[in-house]
């Protein structure tokens, strides 16, 4: 069972990588902000995150600021892995929890969510309350 879960995660990462290669090789990605926000609501992302303020997780604007000067394609891959794998999320008080895995399996929808988050202006990193 343990090996099936590891194989499943590996296949998910491979599918995401192939999907992202296709997305980035075809054209510039046009963000559908309404669809991204709707997907965030439907998947419970807004329980821990908000656009403008820190909750249990960082504000989306602050996440965008954190990755602003990083390699964009690698950042998108990293964040898609983060929301689809259940990897550990680190909290300011030092504890870690598994990040909730989103229900959406469509790579284009996952990419749209991440691109929307990364497109948000006005954030600060490191975060300030």
Backbone as numpy.savetxt, mean C-alpha at the origin, in Angstrom:
# Nx Ny Nz CAx CAy CAz Cx Cy Cz
0.97 -27.39 5.45 0.14 -26.19 5.45 1.01 -24.94 5.45
2.08 -24.96 6.28 2.98 -23.81 6.37 3.62 -23.54 5.01
4.02 -24.60 4.32 4.66 -24.43 3.02 3.68 -23.93 1.97
2.41 -24.34 2.08 1.40 -23.84 1.16 1.21 -22.34 1.32
1.21 -21.85 2.56 1.07 -20.41 2.81 2.26 -19.65 2.25
3.47 -20.18 2.44 4.66 -19.53 1.92 4.64 -19.54 0.40
4.24 -20.64 -0.20 4.14 -20.71 -1.66 3.08 -19.75 -2.18
1.98 -19.65 -1.46 0.92 -18.73 -1.85 1.40 -17.29 -1.81
2.13 -16.91 -0.76 2.68 -15.55 -0.66 3.67 -15.30 -1.79
4.52 -16.28 -2.09 5.50 -16.13 -3.16 4.81 -15.95 -4.50
3.77 -16.73 -4.75 3.03 -16.58 -6.01 2.34 -15.23 -6.09
1.83 -14.73 -4.96 1.20 -13.41 -4.93 2.21 -12.33 -5.28
3.40 -12.41 -4.70 4.46 -11.43 -4.98 4.85 -11.50 -6.45
4.96 -12.70 -6.99 5.31 -12.87 -8.39 4.23 -12.27 -9.29
2.96 -12.52 -8.97 1.86 -11.98 -9.76 1.86 -10.45 -9.71
2.10 -9.90 -8.53 2.16 -8.44 -8.39 3.30 -7.88 -9.23
4.46 -8.52 -9.17 5.61 -8.04 -9.94 5.34 -8.07 -11.43
4.74 -9.14 -11.91 4.41 -9.24 -13.32 3.36 -8.19 -13.69
2.36 -8.05 -12.85 1.32 -7.04 -13.11 1.87 -5.63 -13.12
2.75 -5.32 -12.18 3.34 -3.98 -12.15 4.24 -3.74 -13.35
4.96 -4.76 -13.78 5.79 -4.62 -14.97 4.91 -4.26 -16.16
3.76 -4.92 -16.28 2.83 -4.62 -17.36 2.28 -3.21 -17.23
1.84 -2.83 -16.05 1.26 -1.51 -15.83 2.27 -0.42 -16.18
3.49 -0.56 -15.70 4.48 0.49 -15.93 5.05 0.47 -17.33
4.95 -0.64 -18.03 5.48 -0.69 -19.39 4.47 -0.19 -20.42
3.20 -0.13 -20.07 2.20 0.27 -21.05 1.99 1.77 -21.11
1.97 2.45 -19.98 1.75 3.89 -19.99 1.86 4.45 -18.58
1.79 5.76 -18.49 1.74 6.40 -17.18 0.43 6.01 -16.52
0.47 5.80 -15.23 -0.71 5.33 -14.51 -1.60 6.49 -14.15
-2.86 6.43 -14.56 -3.85 7.46 -14.21 -4.58 7.01 -12.95
-4.51 7.81 -11.92 -5.11 7.47 -10.63 -6.60 7.78 -10.63
-7.40 6.82 -10.18 -8.82 7.03 -9.97 -9.02 7.18 -8.46
-8.99 8.44 -8.00 -9.04 8.72 -6.56 -10.33 8.21 -5.92
-11.46 8.36 -6.60 -12.73 7.89 -6.04 -12.72 6.38 -5.83
-12.19 5.65 -6.81 -12.12 4.19 -6.70 -11.16 3.78 -5.59
-10.05 4.49 -5.46 -9.07 4.18 -4.43 -9.65 4.41 -3.04
-10.30 5.53 -2.84 -10.89 5.83 -1.53 -12.00 4.83 -1.20
-12.80 4.48 -2.20 -13.84 3.48 -2.00 -13.24 2.13 -1.61
-12.17 1.74 -2.28 -11.51 0.47 -1.96 -10.93 0.52 -0.55
-10.35 1.65 -0.16 -9.80 1.79 1.19 -10.91 1.63 2.23
-12.07 2.23 1.96 -13.21 2.09 2.88 -13.67 0.64 2.96
-13.86 0.00 1.81 -14.38 -1.36 1.76 -13.46 -2.38 2.41
-12.16 -2.09 2.42 -11.20 -3.03 2.99 -10.80 -2.69 4.41
-11.44 -1.68 5.01 -11.18 -1.35 6.40 -9.89 -0.58 6.63
-9.29 -0.06 5.57 -8.02 0.67 5.71 -8.18 1.93 6.56
-9.37 2.53 6.48 -9.59 3.80 7.16 -9.84 3.63 8.67
-9.85 2.39 9.13 -9.92 2.16 10.57 -8.59 2.56 11.22
-7.50 2.35 10.51 -6.17 2.64 11.05 -5.48 3.83 10.38
-5.92 4.20 9.19 -5.31 5.30 8.45 -6.36 6.35 8.11
-5.91 7.58 7.93 -6.74 8.66 7.40 -5.88 9.40 6.38
-6.51 10.21 5.56 -5.75 10.97 4.57 -4.86 12.00 5.26
-5.41 12.75 6.20 -4.74 13.92 6.77 -4.16 13.76 8.16
-4.58 12.74 8.91 -4.11 12.68 10.29 -3.68 11.27 10.68
-2.79 11.21 11.64 -2.32 9.95 12.17 -3.43 9.31 13.01
-3.67 8.03 12.78 -4.54 7.24 13.65 -3.63 6.17 14.26
-4.03 4.91 14.22 -3.13 3.84 14.63 -1.97 3.71 13.63
-2.27 4.02 12.36 -1.26 4.02 11.31 -1.03 5.43 10.82
0.02 5.63 10.05 0.32 6.98 9.57 -0.73 7.51 8.59
-0.82 8.84 8.52 -1.70 9.47 7.53 -1.19 9.13 6.13
-2.11 8.97 5.20 -1.71 8.66 3.83 -0.79 9.73 3.26
-1.04 11.01 3.58 -0.16 12.09 3.09 1.26 11.92 3.62
1.38 11.44 4.85 2.71 11.22 5.43 3.41 10.04 4.79
2.66 9.02 4.42 3.24 7.88 3.70 3.79 8.37 2.36
3.03 9.22 1.68 3.49 9.78 0.40 4.78 10.56 0.60
4.86 11.35 1.67 6.06 12.13 1.94 7.26 11.22 2.23
7.01 10.12 2.93 8.10 9.19 3.26 8.76 8.64 2.00
7.96 8.35 0.98 8.48 7.70 -0.22 8.71 8.66 -1.39
8.54 9.95 -1.15 8.61 10.96 -2.20 9.88 10.87 -3.05
11.02 10.71 -2.44 12.29 10.71 -3.16 12.85 9.32 -3.42
12.05 8.31 -3.21 12.47 6.92 -3.44 12.10 6.48 -4.86
12.69 5.38 -5.31 12.38 4.82 -6.61 10.88 4.45 -6.65
10.16 5.06 -7.58 8.70 4.94 -7.58 8.23 3.49 -7.81
8.77 2.83 -8.81 8.32 1.47 -9.12 8.60 0.52 -7.95
9.76 0.66 -7.33 10.08 -0.18 -6.17 9.17 0.13 -4.99
8.84 1.41 -4.80 7.94 1.80 -3.72 6.57 1.18 -3.92
6.05 1.24 -5.13 4.73 0.66 -5.41 4.76 -0.84 -5.13
5.78 -1.53 -5.59 5.89 -2.97 -5.32 5.94 -3.25 -3.82
6.75 -2.47 -3.10 6.90 -2.66 -1.66 5.57 -2.46 -0.94
4.84 -1.40 -1.29 3.59 -1.11 -0.59 2.48 -2.10 -0.97
2.48 -2.56 -2.20 1.50 -3.60 -2.57 1.80 -4.88 -1.78
3.06 -5.22 -1.66 3.42 -6.39 -0.85 2.94 -6.19 0.59
3.12 -4.98 1.09 2.73 -4.68 2.48 1.23 -4.90 2.72
0.39 -4.52 1.77 -1.06 -4.64 1.97 -1.62 -5.99 1.55
-0.78 -6.83 0.89 -1.28 -8.12 0.43 -0.63 -9.32 1.12
0.39 -9.08 1.94 1.14 -10.21 2.50 0.91 -10.42 3.99
0.44 -9.40 4.70 0.30 -9.51 6.14 1.61 -9.32 6.87
2.60 -8.69 6.20 3.88 -8.47 6.88 3.68 -7.58 8.10
4.63 -7.58 8.98 4.53 -6.83 10.23 4.54 -5.33 9.97
3.68 -4.62 10.67 3.66 -3.17 10.68 4.23 -2.72 12.02
5.13 -1.74 11.98 5.76 -1.25 13.20 5.03 -0.01 13.68
4.79 0.07 14.99 4.08 1.18 15.59 5.05 2.06 16.38
4.69 3.34 16.57 5.59 4.26 17.28 6.01 3.80 18.67
5.14 3.04 19.35 5.48 2.57 20.69 6.40 1.34 20.67
6.75 0.88 19.46 7.68 -0.24 19.33 7.06 -1.59 19.08
5.76 -1.74 19.32 5.16 -3.05 19.08 4.90 -3.25 17.58
4.74 -4.50 17.20 4.48 -4.85 15.81 3.22 -5.69 15.73
2.49 -5.50 14.64 1.31 -6.31 14.35 1.32 -6.65 12.88
0.67 -7.77 12.53 0.53 -8.10 11.12 -0.42 -7.10 10.48
-0.01 -6.55 9.33 -0.87 -5.62 8.60 -2.04 -6.41 8.03
-3.21 -5.83 8.08 -4.39 -6.48 7.51 -4.20 -6.69 6.01
-4.59 -7.84 5.54 -4.49 -8.16 4.11 -5.78 -7.69 3.43
-5.62 -6.90 2.37 -6.81 -6.43 1.67 -7.45 -7.58 0.91
-8.75 -7.46 0.66 -9.51 -8.52 0.00 -9.34 -8.50 -1.51
-9.06 -7.33 -2.07 -8.98 -7.17 -3.52 -7.73 -7.85 -4.06
-7.90 -8.72 -5.04 -6.79 -9.45 -5.63 -6.36 -8.87 -6.98
-7.15 -7.97 -7.54 -6.84 -7.37 -8.83 -5.65 -6.41 -8.69
-4.57 -6.70 -9.40 -3.34 -5.92 -9.29 -3.55 -4.47 -9.73
-4.38 -4.24 -10.73 -4.64 -2.87 -11.18 -5.34 -2.06 -10.09
-6.26 -2.67 -9.38 -6.95 -1.97 -8.29 -6.00 -1.73 -7.11
-5.17 -2.71 -6.80 -4.17 -2.54 -5.75 -3.22 -1.40 -6.11
-2.78 -1.40 -7.36 -1.86 -0.36 -7.84 -2.52 1.01 -7.78
-3.79 1.08 -8.15 -4.50 2.36 -8.10 -4.54 2.89 -6.66
-4.80 2.03 -5.71 -4.82 2.45 -4.30 -3.47 3.02 -3.89
-2.41 2.30 -4.20 -1.07 2.74 -3.81 -0.69 4.03 -4.55
-0.99 4.10 -5.83 -0.68 5.32 -6.60 -1.43 6.52 -6.04
-2.66 6.30 -5.62 -3.43 7.40 -5.02 -2.78 7.87 -3.73
-2.42 6.93 -2.86 -1.75 7.30 -1.61 -0.48 8.09 -1.91
0.32 7.61 -2.85 1.59 8.26 -3.16 1.41 9.62 -3.85
0.23 9.86 -4.39 -0.02 11.13 -5.09 -0.44 12.25 -4.14
-0.71 11.93 -2.89 -1.24 12.92 -1.96 -0.16 13.90 -1.51
-0.42 15.18 -1.65 0.57 16.19 -1.27 0.43 16.60 0.20
1.44 17.30 0.69 1.32 17.97 1.97 1.68 17.18 3.20
2.20 15.98 3.04 2.55 15.18 4.21 3.91 15.53 4.75
4.22 14.96 5.92 5.52 15.18 6.56 6.07 13.83 7.00
7.36 13.64 6.79 8.03 12.45 7.30 9.39 12.87 7.80
9.79 12.50 8.99 9.02 11.68 9.91 7.75 12.39 10.37
6.80 11.56 10.77 5.50 12.09 11.19 5.63 13.03 12.37
4.74 14.00 12.40 4.64 14.87 13.56 3.17 14.97 13.94
2.90 14.91 15.21 1.49 15.01 15.67 1.12 16.43 15.95
